[in-house]
Structures are given as C-alpha cells and as structure tokens.
C-alpha cells in the first residue's frame, strides 16, 4: 500500500514538474520574441533649444517626471533591481556621454525613440522605460528634457547589461509586471507643440500623465504593480485627495505628509520628484484628479 502511494506521489510530482517546465519554456519563448521584436518607427523631427530657459525647464521636468529618480540625480544611471536569479537585474542607463553612457552620435532621433516610444536606437524595446507616461509630452517639454540631458557633464559609470530572471519571465508572461511599455503605446500619436499652461483640469490632465503609470489612467489605483509592492491607492475624487483642499494637496506633495498626518514613503510615492511641479501645476493636477 505504501509503495503504491509513493509511486502515485512520484507520478504526480513528475507530472507537475513536466507541466511547470513546459509552461516556463512557453513563457520564455514568448518573452524572448517580444524582447527581440524590432519596431519600425521613424520619430518625428523636433526643434531642441539649448538656451538657459529651455535647459532650466528641462532640469525641472527631469525631476518632476521621475528621470532623476530612476537614472540618479546626475543621470549617470544606477542599478534599479538587483535580483538576477529571480526577478532580474535591471539598470537605469547612464544617459551622459561618459564611459558606460550613450554611444557616439546619439541625437534627437534616439532621444525621441527612447522617451516617447520606449525603443532603443536598434528598434528593440527598452526594459521598464515608462514611455507610456511620456508619449503625450509636447514638443516644447520633450525638447527641454533633451536639452537638459544633453548638456550634462560626462559621468563615467558602467554597468552589466540588464537581464530578465526566471520569475521576471513568468510574471511578464502573465502581465504582472510592465517590462515592455513599448507594447502599450500608440506609436502613431503626434506631438503637439505645447499646451496652455493654466490652472485648469485640462492642464492637470496633461501634467498628471506621469501619475498614470502607477495609479492607472482613471487614477483609481488598484493591485500592486509587482510582487512585494503595496496596493496602489485611489487618488481621484473618491480617494483621500478628493477630500483635501488645493492647498492641502500642494502641502502634501511639498512635505511628504498628508493632512491626516500620514507620512508618504518616497519609495512608494515619489513626492520629492513631484515637488518639482509649481504650486499652480500641482493645483491643476488636483483639479483634474477631483474631476474623476
């Protein structure tokens, strides 16, 4: 009887192992095809101004939009996730002209491909580059960010190549982590020159595009972005910010503490980056959030 139980258990375990192996092979093949897909995109030409005003705007936008949060304050890059045997090893690239940075001849076309489309200069998709949040950037703001980044001193900082781990492969296959934002971008969307900067919900909608990556397009939040992360809160009119005044919303972003006295964890809510928005811009964002 015991031998029979052991035999059946062995068969079941072997079957489960085989099914797991087949599932992983299917997932691996699918992800490899998606990682190596070449996108045929001819980015729109834009005019980049390198005057002081444009560079100052680009400096502020690079903070507010989270560029410095991922790529470090000097844009020299950093290790974003170091879990090669599970989730993966991911690097936020060195965006300067230093050793380990951008290749020679990196121009506006390459910048637009990366920022607006999430695509490398060879046509393959970038890992975790939130271009779906930047796809609506105006030509003015896109140009300002490029002017700022192109004007930075060279930083010599080298990293190993980013790679996806076994768990990362499975979670990407199950659409549990946003590995390839290029897949969900409308690459045909045209850039507009600029939008009217005013304290309005319409302007707030434009500015809050960066928030959608975590809080979802409807700003209602939802499930964790990845295993180990907390649920994403609702920041629309039905969430806590809906009961705050505009001044309280601005103060929350400036101080990292809500009117209820709750401190915001900068690892979960990048309030220090968002504090680069002006008071009028934050008020416009709050107007938009309250309209949802």
N, C-alpha and C positions, 0 to 999 in steps of 0.2 A: 504493500500500500504506500509506504514511504517512498519507495523507488518510483512508483507511478506519479506521485505528487511532485517529486524532484524533477522527473522527466517533463511533466506538463509545464512546470515552472520554467524550466530551461527553454522549452519551445516558445513559451510566451515571451520571455525576455529576449530571446534571439529574434523573434518577430518584431518586437518593439524596437530593438536596435536596428534592424534592417529598415523598418519604416522611417526611423529617425534619420538614418544615413541617406535614404532616397530623398526625403524631404529636404535635407540640407544640400544635397547635390543639385536639386532643382532650384532651390533658393540661390545657391552660389552662382549657378549658370545664368540665372535671370539677372542678378545684380551685376555680374561681370559684363553682360551685354549692355546694361544701362550705363554703367560707368564708362565704357569704351565707345558709347554712341557718339558720333561726330555730328554736331549741329551745323547746318549750312546757314549761317547768319551774316548778313552784311550790315553792320551797325551804321546808324545814321551819323553823318558828319556833324560835329558841333563846334562852336567857337569857344575857345578857352581863353579867358582874360587873366593875365598874370599881374594885374595891378594890386596895390595894397588892399583896397576894399574887397576885391574878389577873394584874395587869399585869407583875409580875416573872416569873411563869411564861410569859406571852406573849412577853416580851423574850427569854427563853432559848430558847423554841421557835422564834421567828422566826429565830434564828441557827442552831440545830440543824437545822431543816427547810429551810434554804437561802434563806429570804425575803430576808435582808440580802445574801446572796451575789449574787443577781440584781438586786434593786432598790436596792442600795447600803445602807450602814450606817444612813443616815438615812431610808431608804425613799423618798427623793426621786427615785428612778429613775436609769437610765443607758442608754446605747446598748449593746445586747447583741451585735449583729452589724452591722457597717457594710460591706456588700458589695452595694450596691443593684443593680449591673449584673450580678451573678452569683447568689449565694445569696439575697440580700435585705438589707433594712435593718430591723432589729428592735430595739424599745425595751422595756426592762423599765419599766413605767409608774411615774410619780410617784404614790405611794399616800398622799400627805398632802393636806391641804386647801388647799395653796398654789397659786399660779398655775401652770397646767400639770398640776395634780393632779386629784383626784377631783371630780366635779361636785357641786353643792349638793344636799343631801338624800340623799347616799349613805349608806344604812343597813345594818342587819344582813342584810336580804334580798339586797342587792347583794354584800356580802362573802361570804355563803354560796354564792351563784351562782358567783362567781369562784373561790373557794378549793376548794369541794367539787365543782363541776360544770365549771369551765373555761369559763364562759359570761359574756358581757357583760350589762349590765342590759337591753340591747335584744334579748337572746335569741340573739345570734350568738356563735360560738365564739372564744375568745381564742387568740392565737398562742403556742405553746410554753409555755403555763402548765401546769406539771406536776400538774394536779388529780388525775390518776390515782394520784399518790402521796399525795394529801391526802384522797381520797374516804372513807377509813376513819377519819379523825380523830374523836375523841369530841367530844361537845358541850362538855365541860369545856375541852379543848385548843383547839377551834375558837373558843370564846368568849374564851379568854385571848389568842389571837393577835389577834382583832378588837379587844379592849380595849386591847392594847398599840399596835396600829397607829392606832387612833382617837385615842389620847392623845398622839401625837407632834406636835411643833411644825410649823407650816406651812412647807414648803420651796417656794420659787419656782423651778421648773426646768421649762422647756418643751422639747418635742421634736417633730420631724416625725412624722407617722403611720407606723407600721410598714408595710412593703410587701414582698411576695414577689418575688424576682428570677426570671429565666428558668431558671437552674439549680435554684433552690429549687422552682420549679413542677414541673420534671421529677422531681426527687428525691422530692418529696412524692407525686406521682402513682405513683411506683414504690415507695412506702412505705419510703424510705431515711432520711427524717428525720421526727421526730414533731411535725409542725407543729400538728396539731389534736388534742390529748389528749382533748378532749371526746367524740371519736368512739369511744373505747375505754373509756368509763366506764359503770358500772352506775348510771344516774341514779335508779333506784328504791331504791337501798340506803339504809337508815335509819341515822341517827346513834344511837349508844348514849351514855348519859350519861357514863360513864367506865369505864376498865378498871383492874383491880387492879394497882397498882404494886408489883412484887416482882421479885426476881432469879430469873427463870424464862424458859424458852424461849418460852412463850406471850406474855409481856410483850415479849420481844425481837422477836417476830414483828410485834407492833403497832408498836413503835418503828422497826423497820427498813423500813417501807413506803417511806420516802424513798429507800432504797438501791436499790429495785427498778427505778426509772426507768433507771438505768444498768446495774446488774448483773443485770437480768432477775428475774422472780418467783422463779425457782429459785436465784438468786444464783450461777449458774454462769458469768456473763459471756457473752461472745460477740463478734460482729463490732463494728467501730467504730460509734458512734452516728450519725456523719455523715462524709463525705469529709474527710480531713485529721486525723481523730481516731484515737487508738491503739485497738487491740482492748481490750475490757473484760475485766479479769481475773476469774477464779473466786475468790469469797471464801467459798465454802461449805466443808464438811468436806474436800472433795477439792482445795481450793486451799491457798495458803500459810497463811492464817489458821487452817486446820484443824490445823496442827502447832504453833500457838502456845498458850501458857497464857493464861488470862484476863488476868493482869497484863500480859503482853506485848502483848496486843491493846489494852488500855487505854493502855499507854505509847505504842504506835504512833500511836493517834489523838491523844494529847496532844502528842507531839513531832514527828510527821510523818516518823518514821524507823522502818523495820521491824526486827525482831530480826536480820535478815540484813544490816542496815546500809544498806539501800536507802532513799534519801530519796523521799518522796511528793511529786509535783508538784501543788501546790494548784490548778492549772488543770485537772488531770485528776481528782484526788481531793480534794474539799473537806474535808480533815481539820480545818482550822481551824474550820469550821462544826460539824462532828461533835463537836469537842471541847467543845461546849456541853452535851452529854449528861453526866450524872453518872457516876461510876465504876460505880454499881450498874446504871444504864441500859445502859452500854457492855458490862458483863458479861452482862446479859440478852440483848443483841444477839448477843454472841459465842456464848452458849449456843444461841440459835436457829440461827445460821449453822452451827454444828457438828452440828446435828440434821439438816441437809440432805445 
